[in-house]
Every structure is written in C-alpha cells, then in structure tokens.
Amino acid sequence: MKKINIIYWSGTGNTEKMAEAIRDGASLNDVEVNLLNVTQTEIEDITGADAIALGCPAMGAEELEEGEMEPFIESIESKLTGKKLALFGSYGWGDGEWMRNWENRMESLGAQLLETGLIINEEPDEEGLKKCNQLGKKLADI
C-alpha cells in the first residue's frame, strides 16, 4: 500500500484547510494518508513515505515560517533526493516568490516535484479546495 504524508505548518488555519483537502483527495484511492502538523513530524515520516506534500504559508518577506517549518526543512534536506514531493501554501501578499524559492530549493536537493507549488491567496474558497483535492489525487496516483 502506498504511503503519503502531508506535513504542514499553519498560522491562521488557511494552509491547514488546504492540507485537509489534499488529504481528502488522496484518500479516495487505496492509499495510507497521514496528515501531520510539522511539530508532530519525524525524519521517518519523510523516509518512510512514497510521496510527501509539504505546506507552509508565506511569512514575513515571502519566506517559510522560521520557528518550526524552516528548521524541519533543514533537518530533512539530505533525505529528499529522489523523493516525490508536492508543495502548497497560502499567502496574503506578494506574488508567490516564497513558493518559487521553495521549489528551486527542493529541486536543487534532488526532490521530484510532481507539479508547480499550489498557492492560494488567503482562505481557500471552493475552487481552491478543489485544486487541493486534485493535488491529493495526483499524489495518490504516483
């Protein structure tokens, strides 16, 4: 059975809603799907998964959250080579620079991005949740 771990950090709940919709899309298939707040995550949640979705909103000057998500990303960098990966997150300003930077960083570490990072302005609406659901389905189909 395939195993997908969806790991996220959310400050306002917007990215958490995205993570839940991704989980719902991935759960439609015969797949083990785990939804984990980054504070609950271990290295084994990366190494033991067939695919991973990482979610974090844009913070500050369009960067990853510095207290939990950034240290976690640093701790898993050596485990990402060849790993199938999707990125997602919400934002309230800017143009998505944090996601482009994150994509470039993950690709430079050898991760296999399934598609361009999914970004949603503020709280995901029905269309945004549908996109999250479709991303979950894509993760499950790998």
PyMOL commands that place a pseudoatom at each C-alpha (Angstrom):
pseudoatom trace, name=CA, resn=MET, resi=1, chain=A, elem=C, hetatm=0, pos=[0.000, 0.000, 0.000]
pseudoatom trace, name=CA, resn=LYS, resi=2, chain=A, elem=C, hetatm=0, pos=[1.301, 3.453, -0.915]
pseudoatom trace, name=CA, resn=LYS, resi=3, chain=A, elem=C, hetatm=0, pos=[2.001, 5.862, 1.922]
pseudoatom trace, name=CA, resn=ILE, resi=4, chain=A, elem=C, hetatm=0, pos=[1.561, 9.614, 1.586]
pseudoatom trace, name=CA, resn=ASN, resi=5, chain=A, elem=C, hetatm=0, pos=[2.440, 12.053, 4.349]
pseudoatom trace, name=CA, resn=ILE, resi=6, chain=A, elem=C, hetatm=0, pos=[1.046, 15.575, 4.249]
pseudoatom trace, name=CA, resn=ILE, resi=7, chain=A, elem=C, hetatm=0, pos=[3.145, 17.758, 6.529]
pseudoatom trace, name=CA, resn=TYR, resi=8, chain=A, elem=C, hetatm=0, pos=[2.221, 21.378, 7.133]
pseudoatom trace, name=CA, resn=TRP, resi=9, chain=A, elem=C, hetatm=0, pos=[2.529, 24.470, 9.311]
pseudoatom trace, name=CA, resn=SER, resi=10, chain=A, elem=C, hetatm=0, pos=[-0.407, 26.853, 9.533]
pseudoatom trace, name=CA, resn=GLY, resi=11, chain=A, elem=C, hetatm=0, pos=[-0.720, 30.109, 11.426]
pseudoatom trace, name=CA, resn=THR, resi=12, chain=A, elem=C, hetatm=0, pos=[-4.260, 31.199, 10.541]
pseudoatom trace, name=CA, resn=GLY, resi=13, chain=A, elem=C, hetatm=0, pos=[-5.739, 27.853, 9.505]
pseudoatom trace, name=CA, resn=ASN, resi=14, chain=A, elem=C, hetatm=0, pos=[-5.695, 28.542, 5.758]
pseudoatom trace, name=CA, resn=THR, resi=15, chain=A, elem=C, hetatm=0, pos=[-2.827, 26.173, 4.986]
pseudoatom trace, name=CA, resn=GLU, resi=16, chain=A, elem=C, hetatm=0, pos=[-4.348, 23.592, 7.327]
pseudoatom trace, name=CA, resn=LYS, resi=17, chain=A, elem=C, hetatm=0, pos=[-7.580, 23.699, 5.293]
pseudoatom trace, name=CA, resn=MET, resi=18, chain=A, elem=C, hetatm=0, pos=[-5.508, 23.140, 2.167]
pseudoatom trace, name=CA, resn=ALA, resi=19, chain=A, elem=C, hetatm=0, pos=[-3.771, 20.162, 3.807]
pseudoatom trace, name=CA, resn=GLU, resi=20, chain=A, elem=C, hetatm=0, pos=[-7.117, 18.632, 4.785]
pseudoatom trace, name=CA, resn=ALA, resi=21, chain=A, elem=C, hetatm=0, pos=[-8.441, 18.967, 1.231]
pseudoatom trace, name=CA, resn=ILE, resi=22, chain=A, elem=C, hetatm=0, pos=[-5.265, 17.375, -0.156]
pseudoatom trace, name=CA, resn=ARG, resi=23, chain=A, elem=C, hetatm=0, pos=[-5.725, 14.511, 2.320]
pseudoatom trace, name=CA, resn=ASP, resi=24, chain=A, elem=C, hetatm=0, pos=[-9.331, 14.071, 1.219]
pseudoatom trace, name=CA, resn=GLY, resi=25, chain=A, elem=C, hetatm=0, pos=[-8.294, 13.845, -2.439]
pseudoatom trace, name=CA, resn=ALA, resi=26, chain=A, elem=C, hetatm=0, pos=[-5.540, 11.342, -1.728]
pseudoatom trace, name=CA, resn=SER, resi=27, chain=A, elem=C, hetatm=0, pos=[-7.796, 9.219, 0.488]
pseudoatom trace, name=CA, resn=LEU, resi=28, chain=A, elem=C, hetatm=0, pos=[-10.085, 8.340, -2.385]
pseudoatom trace, name=CA, resn=ASN, resi=29, chain=A, elem=C, hetatm=0, pos=[-7.645, 5.664, -3.516]
pseudoatom trace, name=CA, resn=ASP, resi=30, chain=A, elem=C, hetatm=0, pos=[-6.214, 2.632, -1.708]
pseudoatom trace, name=CA, resn=VAL, resi=31, chain=A, elem=C, hetatm=0, pos=[-3.510, 4.691, -0.017]
pseudoatom trace, name=CA, resn=GLU, resi=32, chain=A, elem=C, hetatm=0, pos=[-2.393, 5.281, 3.559]
pseudoatom trace, name=CA, resn=VAL, resi=33, chain=A, elem=C, hetatm=0, pos=[-2.589, 9.043, 4.064]
pseudoatom trace, name=CA, resn=ASN, resi=34, chain=A, elem=C, hetatm=0, pos=[-1.287, 10.812, 7.161]
pseudoatom trace, name=CA, resn=LEU, resi=35, chain=A, elem=C, hetatm=0, pos=[-1.939, 14.463, 7.952]
pseudoatom trace, name=CA, resn=LEU, resi=36, chain=A, elem=C, hetatm=0, pos=[0.788, 15.796, 10.248]
pseudoatom trace, name=CA, resn=ASN, resi=37, chain=A, elem=C, hetatm=0, pos=[1.444, 19.175, 11.762]
pseudoatom trace, name=CA, resn=VAL, resi=38, chain=A, elem=C, hetatm=0, pos=[5.156, 19.812, 11.337]
pseudoatom trace, name=CA, resn=THR, resi=39, chain=A, elem=C, hetatm=0, pos=[5.525, 19.806, 15.147]
pseudoatom trace, name=CA, resn=GLN, resi=40, chain=A, elem=C, hetatm=0, pos=[4.468, 16.111, 15.145]
pseudoatom trace, name=CA, resn=THR, resi=41, chain=A, elem=C, hetatm=0, pos=[6.835, 15.050, 12.377]
pseudoatom trace, name=CA, resn=GLU, resi=42, chain=A, elem=C, hetatm=0, pos=[9.941, 12.844, 12.468]
pseudoatom trace, name=CA, resn=ILE, resi=43, chain=A, elem=C, hetatm=0, pos=[12.577, 12.091, 9.838]
pseudoatom trace, name=CA, resn=GLU, resi=44, chain=A, elem=C, hetatm=0, pos=[10.908, 8.678, 9.357]
pseudoatom trace, name=CA, resn=ASP, resi=45, chain=A, elem=C, hetatm=0, pos=[7.805, 10.486, 8.101]
pseudoatom trace, name=CA, resn=ILE, resi=46, chain=A, elem=C, hetatm=0, pos=[9.942, 11.522, 5.127]
pseudoatom trace, name=CA, resn=THR, resi=47, chain=A, elem=C, hetatm=0, pos=[12.000, 8.396, 4.581]
pseudoatom trace, name=CA, resn=GLY, resi=48, chain=A, elem=C, hetatm=0, pos=[9.064, 6.008, 5.056]
pseudoatom trace, name=CA, resn=ALA, resi=49, chain=A, elem=C, hetatm=0, pos=[6.682, 7.696, 2.624]
pseudoatom trace, name=CA, resn=ASP, resi=50, chain=A, elem=C, hetatm=0, pos=[6.244, 7.054, -1.082]
pseudoatom trace, name=CA, resn=ALA, resi=51, chain=A, elem=C, hetatm=0, pos=[5.258, 10.690, -1.595]
pseudoatom trace, name=CA, resn=ILE, resi=52, chain=A, elem=C, hetatm=0, pos=[5.136, 13.809, 0.544]
pseudoatom trace, name=CA, resn=ALA, resi=53, chain=A, elem=C, hetatm=0, pos=[3.247, 17.074, 0.446]
pseudoatom trace, name=CA, resn=LEU, resi=54, chain=A, elem=C, hetatm=0, pos=[4.777, 19.959, 2.374]
pseudoatom trace, name=CA, resn=GLY, resi=55, chain=A, elem=C, hetatm=0, pos=[2.687, 23.006, 3.177]
pseudoatom trace, name=CA, resn=CYS, resi=56, chain=A, elem=C, hetatm=0, pos=[3.617, 26.381, 4.607]
pseudoatom trace, name=CA, resn=PRO, resi=57, chain=A, elem=C, hetatm=0, pos=[2.197, 29.866, 4.105]
pseudoatom trace, name=CA, resn=ALA, resi=58, chain=A, elem=C, hetatm=0, pos=[4.283, 32.834, 3.051]
pseudoatom trace, name=CA, resn=MET, resi=59, chain=A, elem=C, hetatm=0, pos=[5.662, 34.629, 6.071]
pseudoatom trace, name=CA, resn=GLY, resi=60, chain=A, elem=C, hetatm=0, pos=[7.478, 37.934, 6.505]
pseudoatom trace, name=CA, resn=ALA, resi=61, chain=A, elem=C, hetatm=0, pos=[9.206, 38.931, 3.287]
pseudoatom trace, name=CA, resn=GLU, resi=62, chain=A, elem=C, hetatm=0, pos=[7.859, 35.864, 1.445]
pseudoatom trace, name=CA, resn=GLU, resi=63, chain=A, elem=C, hetatm=0, pos=[9.733, 33.131, 3.262]
pseudoatom trace, name=CA, resn=LEU, resi=64, chain=A, elem=C, hetatm=0, pos=[8.974, 29.908, 5.129]
pseudoatom trace, name=CA, resn=GLU, resi=65, chain=A, elem=C, hetatm=0, pos=[7.869, 30.082, 8.757]
pseudoatom trace, name=CA, resn=GLU, resi=66, chain=A, elem=C, hetatm=0, pos=[11.119, 30.320, 10.768]
pseudoatom trace, name=CA, resn=GLY, resi=67, chain=A, elem=C, hetatm=0, pos=[10.279, 28.668, 14.108]
pseudoatom trace, name=CA, resn=GLU, resi=68, chain=A, elem=C, hetatm=0, pos=[9.008, 25.247, 13.045]
pseudoatom trace, name=CA, resn=MET, resi=69, chain=A, elem=C, hetatm=0, pos=[8.939, 24.735, 9.273]
pseudoatom trace, name=CA, resn=GLU, resi=70, chain=A, elem=C, hetatm=0, pos=[12.347, 26.106, 8.295]
pseudoatom trace, name=CA, resn=PRO, resi=71, chain=A, elem=C, hetatm=0, pos=[14.225, 24.031, 10.919]
pseudoatom trace, name=CA, resn=PHE, resi=72, chain=A, elem=C, hetatm=0, pos=[12.275, 20.943, 9.828]
pseudoatom trace, name=CA, resn=ILE, resi=73, chain=A, elem=C, hetatm=0, pos=[13.114, 21.531, 6.156]
pseudoatom trace, name=CA, resn=GLU, resi=74, chain=A, elem=C, hetatm=0, pos=[16.780, 21.943, 7.068]
pseudoatom trace, name=CA, resn=SER, resi=75, chain=A, elem=C, hetatm=0, pos=[16.668, 18.657, 9.010]
pseudoatom trace, name=CA, resn=ILE, resi=76, chain=A, elem=C, hetatm=0, pos=[15.300, 16.668, 6.031]
pseudoatom trace, name=CA, resn=GLU, resi=77, chain=A, elem=C, hetatm=0, pos=[17.355, 18.174, 3.210]
pseudoatom trace, name=CA, resn=SER, resi=78, chain=A, elem=C, hetatm=0, pos=[19.606, 15.119, 2.927]
pseudoatom trace, name=CA, resn=LYS, resi=79, chain=A, elem=C, hetatm=0, pos=[16.560, 12.806, 2.703]
pseudoatom trace, name=CA, resn=LEU, resi=80, chain=A, elem=C, hetatm=0, pos=[14.868, 14.439, -0.303]
pseudoatom trace, name=CA, resn=THR, resi=81, chain=A, elem=C, hetatm=0, pos=[16.909, 13.048, -3.188]
pseudoatom trace, name=CA, resn=GLY, resi=82, chain=A, elem=C, hetatm=0, pos=[14.525, 11.143, -5.452]
pseudoatom trace, name=CA, resn=LYS, resi=83, chain=A, elem=C, hetatm=0, pos=[11.542, 11.778, -3.154]
pseudoatom trace, name=CA, resn=LYS, resi=84, chain=A, elem=C, hetatm=0, pos=[8.230, 12.526, -4.881]
pseudoatom trace, name=CA, resn=LEU, resi=85, chain=A, elem=C, hetatm=0, pos=[7.086, 15.840, -3.493]
pseudoatom trace, name=CA, resn=ALA, resi=86, chain=A, elem=C, hetatm=0, pos=[4.311, 18.408, -3.734]
pseudoatom trace, name=CA, resn=LEU, resi=87, chain=A, elem=C, hetatm=0, pos=[4.429, 21.881, -2.185]
pseudoatom trace, name=CA, resn=PHE, resi=88, chain=A, elem=C, hetatm=0, pos=[1.477, 24.048, -1.158]
pseudoatom trace, name=CA, resn=GLY, resi=89, chain=A, elem=C, hetatm=0, pos=[0.611, 27.081, 0.929]
pseudoatom trace, name=CA, resn=SER, resi=90, chain=A, elem=C, hetatm=0, pos=[-1.438, 30.217, 1.343]
pseudoatom trace, name=CA, resn=TYR, resi=91, chain=A, elem=C, hetatm=0, pos=[-0.337, 33.812, 1.100]
pseudoatom trace, name=CA, resn=GLY, resi=92, chain=A, elem=C, hetatm=0, pos=[-1.735, 37.260, 1.768]
pseudoatom trace, name=CA, resn=TRP, resi=93, chain=A, elem=C, hetatm=0, pos=[0.637, 39.494, -0.158]
pseudoatom trace, name=CA, resn=GLY, resi=94, chain=A, elem=C, hetatm=0, pos=[3.346, 39.331, -2.776]
pseudoatom trace, name=CA, resn=ASP, resi=95, chain=A, elem=C, hetatm=0, pos=[3.349, 37.235, -5.914]
pseudoatom trace, name=CA, resn=GLY, resi=96, chain=A, elem=C, hetatm=0, pos=[4.381, 33.770, -4.735]
pseudoatom trace, name=CA, resn=GLU, resi=97, chain=A, elem=C, hetatm=0, pos=[8.119, 34.357, -4.531]
pseudoatom trace, name=CA, resn=TRP, resi=98, chain=A, elem=C, hetatm=0, pos=[8.370, 32.176, -1.413]
pseudoatom trace, name=CA, resn=MET, resi=99, chain=A, elem=C, hetatm=0, pos=[6.937, 29.227, -3.336]
pseudoatom trace, name=CA, resn=ARG, resi=100, chain=A, elem=C, hetatm=0, pos=[9.246, 29.700, -6.332]
pseudoatom trace, name=CA, resn=ASN, resi=101, chain=A, elem=C, hetatm=0, pos=[12.222, 29.851, -3.974]
pseudoatom trace, name=CA, resn=TRP, resi=102, chain=A, elem=C, hetatm=0, pos=[10.997, 26.744, -2.134]
pseudoatom trace, name=CA, resn=GLU, resi=103, chain=A, elem=C, hetatm=0, pos=[10.525, 24.844, -5.414]
pseudoatom trace, name=CA, resn=ASN, resi=104, chain=A, elem=C, hetatm=0, pos=[14.036, 25.753, -6.557]
pseudoatom trace, name=CA, resn=ARG, resi=105, chain=A, elem=C, hetatm=0, pos=[15.473, 24.704, -3.207]
pseudoatom trace, name=CA, resn=MET, resi=106, chain=A, elem=C, hetatm=0, pos=[13.698, 21.322, -3.239]
pseudoatom trace, name=CA, resn=GLU, resi=107, chain=A, elem=C, hetatm=0, pos=[14.708, 20.625, -6.851]
pseudoatom trace, name=CA, resn=SER, resi=108, chain=A, elem=C, hetatm=0, pos=[18.331, 21.506, -6.069]
pseudoatom trace, name=CA, resn=LEU, resi=109, chain=A, elem=C, hetatm=0, pos=[18.210, 18.848, -3.323]
pseudoatom trace, name=CA, resn=GLY, resi=110, chain=A, elem=C, hetatm=0, pos=[17.068, 16.246, -5.840]
pseudoatom trace, name=CA, resn=ALA, resi=111, chain=A, elem=C, hetatm=0, pos=[13.364, 16.076, -4.942]
pseudoatom trace, name=CA, resn=GLN, resi=112, chain=A, elem=C, hetatm=0, pos=[10.970, 15.185, -7.769]
pseudoatom trace, name=CA, resn=LEU, resi=113, chain=A, elem=C, hetatm=0, pos=[8.301, 17.882, -7.756]
pseudoatom trace, name=CA, resn=LEU, resi=114, chain=A, elem=C, hetatm=0, pos=[5.008, 16.494, -9.060]
pseudoatom trace, name=CA, resn=GLU, resi=115, chain=A, elem=C, hetatm=0, pos=[3.883, 19.929, -10.264]
pseudoatom trace, name=CA, resn=THR, resi=116, chain=A, elem=C, hetatm=0, pos=[4.295, 23.627, -9.618]
pseudoatom trace, name=CA, resn=GLY, resi=117, chain=A, elem=C, hetatm=0, pos=[3.619, 24.539, -5.986]
pseudoatom trace, name=CA, resn=LEU, resi=118, chain=A, elem=C, hetatm=0, pos=[-0.051, 25.178, -5.239]
pseudoatom trace, name=CA, resn=ILE, resi=119, chain=A, elem=C, hetatm=0, pos=[-0.620, 28.632, -3.783]
pseudoatom trace, name=CA, resn=ILE, resi=120, chain=A, elem=C, hetatm=0, pos=[-3.911, 30.153, -2.673]
pseudoatom trace, name=CA, resn=ASN, resi=121, chain=A, elem=C, hetatm=0, pos=[-4.492, 33.751, -1.677]
pseudoatom trace, name=CA, resn=GLU, resi=122, chain=A, elem=C, hetatm=0, pos=[-5.875, 33.900, 1.884]
pseudoatom trace, name=CA, resn=GLU, resi=123, chain=A, elem=C, hetatm=0, pos=[-8.527, 31.322, 2.836]
pseudoatom trace, name=CA, resn=PRO, resi=124, chain=A, elem=C, hetatm=0, pos=[-9.172, 28.670, 0.184]
pseudoatom trace, name=CA, resn=ASP, resi=125, chain=A, elem=C, hetatm=0, pos=[-12.572, 29.036, -1.491]
pseudoatom trace, name=CA, resn=GLU, resi=126, chain=A, elem=C, hetatm=0, pos=[-14.471, 26.225, -3.181]
pseudoatom trace, name=CA, resn=GLU, resi=127, chain=A, elem=C, hetatm=0, pos=[-12.306, 26.415, -6.309]
pseudoatom trace, name=CA, resn=GLY, resi=128, chain=A, elem=C, hetatm=0, pos=[-9.127, 26.449, -4.207]
pseudoatom trace, name=CA, resn=LEU, resi=129, chain=A, elem=C, hetatm=0, pos=[-10.252, 23.423, -2.207]
pseudoatom trace, name=CA, resn=LYS, resi=130, chain=A, elem=C, hetatm=0, pos=[-10.997, 21.640, -5.481]
pseudoatom trace, name=CA, resn=LYS, resi=131, chain=A, elem=C, hetatm=0, pos=[-7.401, 22.316, -6.630]
pseudoatom trace, name=CA, resn=CYS, resi=132, chain=A, elem=C, hetatm=0, pos=[-6.130, 20.920, -3.320]
pseudoatom trace, name=CA, resn=ASN, resi=133, chain=A, elem=C, hetatm=0, pos=[-8.299, 17.849, -3.747]
pseudoatom trace, name=CA, resn=GLN, resi=134, chain=A, elem=C, hetatm=0, pos=[-6.899, 17.329, -7.265]
pseudoatom trace, name=CA, resn=LEU, resi=135, chain=A, elem=C, hetatm=0, pos=[-3.361, 17.608, -5.910]
pseudoatom trace, name=CA, resn=GLY, resi=136, chain=A, elem=C, hetatm=0, pos=[-4.200, 14.875, -3.399]
pseudoatom trace, name=CA, resn=LYS, resi=137, chain=A, elem=C, hetatm=0, pos=[-5.470, 12.654, -6.209]
pseudoatom trace, name=CA, resn=LYS, resi=138, chain=A, elem=C, hetatm=0, pos=[-2.251, 13.243, -8.138]
pseudoatom trace, name=CA, resn=LEU, resi=139, chain=A, elem=C, hetatm=0, pos=[-0.195, 12.263, -5.088]
pseudoatom trace, name=CA, resn=ALA, resi=140, chain=A, elem=C, hetatm=0, pos=[-2.209, 9.065, -4.715]
pseudoatom trace, name=CA, resn=ASP, resi=141, chain=A, elem=C, hetatm=0, pos=[-1.726, 8.172, -8.377]
pseudoatom trace, name=CA, resn=ILE, resi=142, chain=A, elem=C, hetatm=0, pos=[2.067, 8.151, -8.297]
for i in range(1, 142): cmd.bond("trace and resi %d" % i, "trace and resi %d" % (i + 1))
show_as sticks, trace
zoom trace
